[in-house]
Amino acid sequence: MLKDEAVEPHPTDVLRPAPRIGIVGAGFMGGVHARAARTAGARIAAVVASSAPRLDAAVAAVGAESGYVDLDRMLERSDIDVVHVCVPNALHVEVAMRAIQAGKHVIVEKPLATSARDAALLTAAAERAGIIAAVPFVYRFHPMVREMRERVLRGDAGQIGLVHGSYLQDWLAGAGEYNWRVDRSSGGPSRTFADIGSHWFDLLEFVSGSRVARLSARMRTVAGHRLSPEHGRLAIDTEDTVTVQFETEAGVIGTFCGSQVARGRKNRLALEISGSAESFAFDQERAEHLWVGDAEGHRVIVRDPKTLSGAAARYATLPSGHAQGYQECFNAFVGDTYAAVAGRTPDGLPSFEDGSRSATIVEAVLDSVDSSGAWIELPTGRKVAA
């Protein structure tokens, strides 16, 4: 960072008053959203639970002031500014549309919808309503991702010749591991790609500034049966693994592989951009570092707000050597969303348009798989049409 370069304060440092929020769904992601909201100074005014027996637990889980089992009753409240939608994927459209129609700003967990058509309908509805509508592609908020983006967009890489990477997990590696996401009636027709591949492709387009123009994909279901606590042994028809070849609108070729059954890989999102002058690599399991390669070898840049670009330093909320991670990314995303609600325009806030773009990519991957790996063309324009 240049010594005379000013670093903007993070939006949560200057927002007053903080918004009042309602959370729909109090599972793991509801808790993540609640912690981020509290960090941003928000009041968690209400939570909506899936049933009356779960209401008290939901209130306690997110620290809400009140609880409902009727979504519409919460949406009737004039003191709810932002609604966080944290329910299973198949319910996103219904809940989000009702919140939009009630005039609330919304944050909807990804995938925004389980079809490109529904995602476009939500995007158009939010635009007509004039609300802030965001999707938590939170890996954009790693400081070292922002540093990588700054360097790529200012041309440090030279001519980009290859983009490649992966997103590997092992939390569903055992046939005895079960989660609602494996069931397409709850999670949608794609599991691994929609859940984690969507993050990787969002990051690819965000960092490179270039969109994917065409792709070819393959999928496999490694664990064809899983043990459900409620239903016993079930046949599974959503994918565990996926590979994608692609070409960007700039003519750069690349590859991606994703898996939720890669034993030993806990949450490894890795993105590498290879250029004629410099190459850059980010690995979320080593999120404090950015790898930079050039003709003389390579070096590792450490997350240090004193030396990063201004765009990256504003998200380095802890001193160097004090590791930042997933929750800090989520905190920054929620803080930027609330800043947008307050009238500011944070750079790189992932919107419903980004969520709709992601749904289009997911659908293209599924179309390619259904066509035995055929190449599928993708739109590269920036506007989503409903």
LUMVO-463945 format. One record per residue (C-alpha): x, y, z. Coordinates in nm, 2 decimals, always signed. Layout:
N
R       x       y       z
R       X       Y       Z
...
//
This chain:
386
R       x       y       z
R   +0.00   +0.00   +0.00
R   +0.13   +0.35   -0.08
R   +0.21   +0.54   +0.23
R   -0.01   +0.83   +0.13
R   -0.31   +0.60   +0.03
R   -0.60   +0.66   +0.26
R   -0.78   +0.36   +0.40
R   -1.16   +0.41   +0.43
R   -1.31   +0.30   +0.77
R   -1.51   -0.02   +0.75
R   -1.88   +0.07   +0.70
R   -1.97   -0.08   +1.04
R   -1.74   +0.18   +1.20
R   -1.96   +0.47   +1.09
R   -2.31   +0.33   +1.06
R   -2.57   +0.48   +1.29
R   -2.82   +0.37   +1.38
R   -2.78   +0.00   +1.32
R   -3.06   -0.18   +1.15
R   -3.32   -0.41   +1.32
R   -3.33   -0.75   +1.17
R   -3.54   -1.06   +1.14
R   -3.39   -1.40   +1.08
R   -3.58   -1.68   +0.91
R   -3.43   -2.02   +1.01
R   -3.21   -2.08   +1.32
R   -2.99   -2.36   +1.21
R   -2.61   -2.34   +1.16
R   -2.63   -2.06   +0.91
R   -2.89   -1.87   +1.11
R   -2.63   -1.86   +1.39
R   -2.36   -1.74   +1.16
R   -2.58   -1.46   +1.03
R   -2.68   -1.37   +1.39
R   -2.31   -1.34   +1.50
R   -2.23   -1.12   +1.20
R   -2.54   -0.90   +1.27
R   -2.44   -0.85   +1.63
R   -2.08   -0.76   +1.53
R   -2.23   -0.49   +1.30
R   -2.43   -0.36   +1.59
R   -2.77   -0.47   +1.47
R   -3.07   -0.56   +1.69
R   -3.19   -0.91   +1.63
R   -3.55   -0.82   +1.67
R   -3.71   -1.15   +1.57
R   -3.66   -1.50   +1.45
R   -3.90   -1.73   +1.26
R   -3.88   -2.10   +1.35
R   -4.01   -2.39   +1.15
R   -4.26   -2.51   +1.42
R   -4.39   -2.41   +1.76
R   -4.19   -2.68   +1.95
R   -3.87   -2.54   +1.81
R   -3.95   -2.17   +1.88
R   -3.78   -2.14   +2.22
R   -3.46   -2.31   +2.09
R   -3.46   -2.08   +1.78
R   -3.49   -1.77   +1.99
R   -3.20   -1.88   +2.21
R   -2.99   -1.99   +1.91
R   -2.98   -1.65   +1.75
R   -3.03   -1.43   +2.06
R   -3.36   -1.28   +1.92
R   -3.58   -1.05   +2.12
R   -3.89   -1.24   +2.00
R   -4.00   -1.54   +1.80
R   -4.26   -1.64   +1.55
R   -4.38   -1.95   +1.36
R   -4.58   -1.73   +1.12
R   -4.35   -1.55   +0.87
R   -4.62   -1.30   +0.77
R   -4.66   -1.19   +1.13
R   -4.30   -1.10   +1.15
R   -4.31   -0.93   +0.81
R   -4.60   -0.71   +0.93
R   -4.37   -0.54   +1.18
R   -4.27   -0.19   +1.08
R   -3.95   -0.21   +1.29
R   -3.79   -0.49   +1.09
R   -3.54   -0.33   +0.84
R   -3.36   -0.64   +0.70
R   -3.47   -1.00   +0.67
R   -3.20   -1.28   +0.67
R   -3.33   -1.59   +0.49
R   -3.15   -1.90   +0.63
R   -3.38   -2.18   +0.54
R   -3.32   -2.48   +0.31
R   -3.26   -2.40   -0.05
R   -3.60   -2.51   -0.18
R   -3.77   -2.25   +0.04
R   -3.56   -1.95   -0.06
R   -3.79   -1.82   -0.33
R   -4.11   -1.83   -0.13
R   -3.96   -1.67   +0.18
R   -3.76   -1.41   -0.01
R   -4.04   -1.30   -0.23
R   -4.27   -1.25   +0.07
R   -4.01   -1.04   +0.24
R   -3.96   -0.83   -0.08
R   -4.33   -0.78   -0.12
R   -4.33   -0.66   +0.24
R   -4.07   -0.39   +0.15
R   -3.79   -0.54   +0.35
R   -3.42   -0.54   +0.25
R   -3.31   -0.90   +0.22
R   -3.01   -1.13   +0.26
R   -3.07   -1.47   +0.11
R   -2.84   -1.77   +0.16
R   -2.69   -1.91   -0.15
R   -2.79   -2.06   -0.38
R   -3.04   -1.77   -0.43
R   -3.28   -2.02   -0.59
R   -3.27   -2.38   -0.73
R   -3.34   -2.27   -1.08
R   -3.21   -1.98   -1.30
R   -3.56   -1.88   -1.38
R   -3.66   -1.84   -1.01
R   -3.34   -1.65   -0.93
R   -3.41   -1.41   -1.22
R   -3.76   -1.36   -1.09
R   -3.63   -1.27   -0.74
R   -3.37   -1.04   -0.89
R   -3.63   -0.85   -1.09
R   -3.87   -0.83   -0.79
R   -3.60   -0.68   -0.57
R   -3.51   -0.43   -0.84
R   -3.87   -0.32   -0.88
R   -3.91   -0.29   -0.50
R   -3.59   -0.07   -0.48
R   -3.45   -0.27   -0.19
R   -3.10   -0.39   -0.10
R   -3.08   -0.76   -0.19
R   -2.76   -0.95   -0.12
R   -2.63   -1.31   -0.14
R   -2.35   -1.42   +0.09
R   -2.06   -1.50   -0.14
R   -1.85   -1.42   +0.16
R   -1.52   -1.55   +0.03
R   -1.49   -1.22   -0.16
R   -1.42   -1.07   +0.18
R   -1.10   -1.24   +0.26
R   -0.84   -0.96   +0.26
R   -0.60   -1.17   +0.06
R   -0.87   -1.23   -0.20
R   -0.92   -0.85   -0.23
R   -0.54   -0.81   -0.26
R   -0.53   -1.07   -0.54
R   -0.82   -0.90   -0.72
R   -0.64   -0.56   -0.70
R   -0.32   -0.69   -0.85
R   -0.50   -0.88   -1.12
R   -0.72   -0.60   -1.23
R   -0.44   -0.35   -1.24
R   -0.26   -0.58   -1.48
R   +0.02   -0.72   -1.26
R   -0.03   -1.07   -1.40
R   +0.03   -0.96   -1.76
R   -0.14   -1.18   -2.01
R   -0.34   -1.44   -1.83
R   -0.30   -1.78   -1.98
R   -0.47   -2.02   -1.74
R   -0.71   -2.02   -1.44
R   -0.75   -2.33   -1.23
R   -0.85   -2.45   -0.89
R   -1.07   -2.66   -0.67
R   -1.31   -2.66   -0.37
R   -1.26   -2.97   -0.16
R   -1.44   -3.09   +0.16
R   -1.47   -3.41   +0.34
R   -1.77   -3.36   +0.57
R   -1.99   -3.59   +0.36
R   -1.72   -3.85   +0.29
R   -1.87   -4.13   +0.49
R   -2.19   -4.31   +0.38
R   -2.32   -4.26   +0.74
R   -2.30   -3.88   +0.70
R   -2.64   -3.72   +0.63
R   -2.76   -3.36   +0.58
R   -3.07   -3.22   +0.42
R   -2.86   -3.09   +0.13
R   -2.82   -3.44   -0.01
R   -3.20   -3.46   -0.08
R   -3.29   -3.27   -0.40
R   -3.63   -3.19   -0.27
R   -3.47   -2.97   -0.01
R   -3.13   -2.88   -0.16
R   -3.21   -2.87   -0.53
R   -3.09   -3.07   -0.83
R   -2.73   -2.99   -0.77
R   -2.55   -3.04   -0.43
R   -2.18   -3.01   -0.45
R   -2.16   -2.76   -0.74
R   -2.45   -2.55   -0.62
R   -2.32   -2.55   -0.26
R   -1.94   -2.49   -0.31
R   -1.87   -2.48   -0.68
R   -2.09   -2.17   -0.69
R   -1.85   -2.00   -0.45
R   -1.55   -2.08   -0.66
R   -1.70   -1.95   -0.98
R   -1.82   -1.64   -0.81
R   -1.47   -1.58   -0.69
R   -1.32   -1.65   -1.03
R   -1.53   -1.39   -1.20
R   -1.49   -1.14   -0.91
R   -1.11   -1.16   -0.90
R   -1.05   -1.18   -1.27
R   -1.31   -0.93   -1.39
R   -1.40   -1.17   -1.67
R   -1.70   -1.40   -1.70
R   -1.72   -1.76   -1.80
R   -1.84   -1.79   -2.16
R   -1.87   -2.17   -2.21
R   -1.82   -2.48   -2.00
R   -1.82   -2.86   -2.01
R   -1.89   -3.06   -1.69
R   -1.90   -3.41   -1.54
R   -2.05   -3.52   -1.21
R   -2.04   -3.84   -1.00
R   -2.22   -3.96   -0.69
R   -1.96   -4.16   -0.49
R   -2.18   -4.24   -0.19
R   -2.49   -4.37   -0.37
R   -2.67   -4.45   -0.04
R   -2.67   -4.27   +0.29
R   -2.81   -4.34   +0.64
R   -3.08   -4.09   +0.73
R   -3.16   -4.07   +1.11
R   -3.53   -4.06   +1.02
R   -3.57   -4.28   +0.72
R   -3.28   -4.53   +0.73
R   -3.08   -4.62   +0.42
R   -3.17   -4.39   +0.13
R   -3.06   -4.38   -0.24
R   -2.89   -4.05   -0.32
R   -2.91   -3.88   -0.66
R   -2.72   -3.56   -0.59
R   -2.35   -3.54   -0.68
R   -2.06   -3.57   -0.45
R   -1.79   -3.47   -0.71
R   -1.78   -3.25   -1.01
R   -1.53   -3.14   -1.27
R   -1.57   -2.84   -1.51
R   -1.36   -2.72   -1.80
R   -1.44   -2.37   -1.91
R   -1.33   -2.07   -2.12
R   -1.38   -1.71   -2.02
R   -1.51   -1.42   -2.24
R   -1.14   -1.31   -2.26
R   -1.04   -1.64   -2.41
R   -0.87   -1.78   -2.11
R   -0.91   -2.16   -2.05
R   -0.94   -2.32   -1.71
R   -1.04   -2.61   -1.50
R   -1.23   -2.67   -1.17
R   -1.28   -2.97   -0.95
R   -1.51   -2.99   -0.65
R   -1.58   -3.26   -0.39
R   -1.75   -3.31   -0.06
R   -1.60   -3.65   -0.02
R   -1.22   -3.56   -0.04
R   -1.10   -3.71   +0.29
R   -0.87   -3.48   +0.48
R   -0.97   -3.16   +0.30
R   -1.18   -2.97   +0.54
R   -1.27   -2.66   +0.34
R   -1.01   -2.60   +0.07
R   -1.11   -2.34   -0.17
R   -0.81   -2.28   -0.40
R   -0.79   -2.04   -0.69
R   -0.48   -1.98   -0.91
R   -0.44   -1.73   -1.19
R   -0.13   -1.79   -1.41
R   +0.00   -1.49   -1.60
R   +0.29   -1.40   -1.83
R   +0.44   -1.16   -1.57
R   +0.31   -1.29   -1.24
R   +0.09   -1.56   -1.11
R   -0.13   -1.55   -0.80
R   -0.28   -1.82   -0.58
R   -0.52   -1.82   -0.28
R   -0.59   -2.12   -0.06
R   -0.86   -2.07   +0.20
R   -0.70   -2.33   +0.44
R   -0.40   -2.08   +0.44
R   -0.61   -1.76   +0.42
R   -0.35   -1.54   +0.58
R   -0.13   -1.57   +0.27
R   -0.13   -1.48   -0.10
R   +0.12   -1.67   -0.32
R   +0.29   -1.47   -0.59
R   +0.51   -1.62   -0.86
R   +0.73   -1.45   -1.11
R   +1.04   -1.52   -1.33
R   +1.27   -1.53   -1.03
R   +1.06   -1.78   -0.83
R   +0.78   -1.71   -0.58
R   +0.71   -1.53   -0.25
R   +0.43   -1.53   +0.00
R   +0.26   -1.21   +0.10
R   +0.13   -1.21   +0.46
R   -0.20   -1.04   +0.56
R   -0.07   -0.71   +0.71
R   -0.29   -0.40   +0.69
R   +0.03   -0.19   +0.69
R   +0.15   -0.33   +0.36
R   -0.17   -0.43   +0.17
R   -0.35   -0.22   -0.08
R   -0.63   +0.00   +0.05
R   -0.90   -0.23   -0.09
R   -0.76   -0.53   +0.10
R   -0.65   -0.34   +0.42
R   -1.00   -0.22   +0.50
R   -1.10   -0.59   +0.55
R   -0.80   -0.67   +0.76
R   -0.98   -0.62   +1.09
R   -0.72   -0.79   +1.31
R   -0.35   -0.72   +1.34
R   -0.11   -0.93   +1.13
R   -0.05   -1.27   +1.29
R   -0.39   -1.29   +1.45
R   -0.57   -1.52   +1.21
R   -0.89   -1.41   +1.04
R   -1.13   -1.66   +0.89
R   -1.48   -1.74   +0.77
R   -1.67   -1.56   +1.04
R   -1.48   -1.24   +0.98
R   -1.56   -1.27   +0.61
R   -1.93   -1.31   +0.70
R   -1.91   -1.01   +0.94
R   -1.76   -0.79   +0.66
R   -2.03   -0.90   +0.42
R   -2.31   -0.83   +0.66
R   -2.15   -0.50   +0.76
R   -2.13   -0.39   +0.39
R   -2.49   -0.50   +0.33
R   -2.61   -0.28   +0.62
R   -2.39   +0.00   +0.48
R   -2.58   -0.03   +0.15
R   -2.91   -0.02   +0.34
R   -2.78   +0.31   +0.50
R   -2.72   +0.45   +0.15
R   -2.35   +0.37   +0.09
R   -2.21   +0.17   -0.21
R   -1.95   -0.08   -0.08
R   -1.73   -0.22   -0.36
R   -1.79   -0.58   -0.44
R   -2.11   -0.64   -0.24
R   -2.26   -0.96   -0.39
R   -2.62   -0.88   -0.50
R   -2.92   -1.08   -0.63
R   -2.78   -1.02   -0.98
R   -2.47   -1.21   -0.87
R   -2.69   -1.48   -0.72
R   -2.88   -1.51   -1.04
R   -2.56   -1.53   -1.24
R   -2.45   -1.82   -1.01
R   -2.78   -2.00   -1.07
R   -2.73   -1.96   -1.45
R   -2.39   -2.13   -1.41
R   -2.53   -2.41   -1.20
R   -2.79   -2.47   -1.46
R   -2.53   -2.48   -1.74
R   -2.33   -2.73   -1.55
R   -2.64   -2.95   -1.50
R   -2.72   -2.91   -1.87
R   -2.37   -3.02   -1.97
R   -2.38   -3.32   -1.75
R   -2.72   -3.42   -1.89
R   -2.57   -3.39   -2.24
R   -2.27   -3.62   -2.16
R   -2.02   -3.33   -2.12
R   -2.14   -3.11   -2.41
R   -2.01   -2.76   -2.42
R   -2.28   -2.51   -2.30
R   -2.27   -2.14   -2.39
R   -2.33   -1.88   -2.11
R   -2.44   -1.52   -2.13
R   -2.17   -1.28   -2.03
R   -2.37   -0.96   -2.00
R   -2.40   -0.79   -1.66
R   -2.78   -0.75   -1.65
R   -3.02   -1.03   -1.55
R   -3.35   -1.05   -1.74
R   -3.65   -1.20   -1.57
//
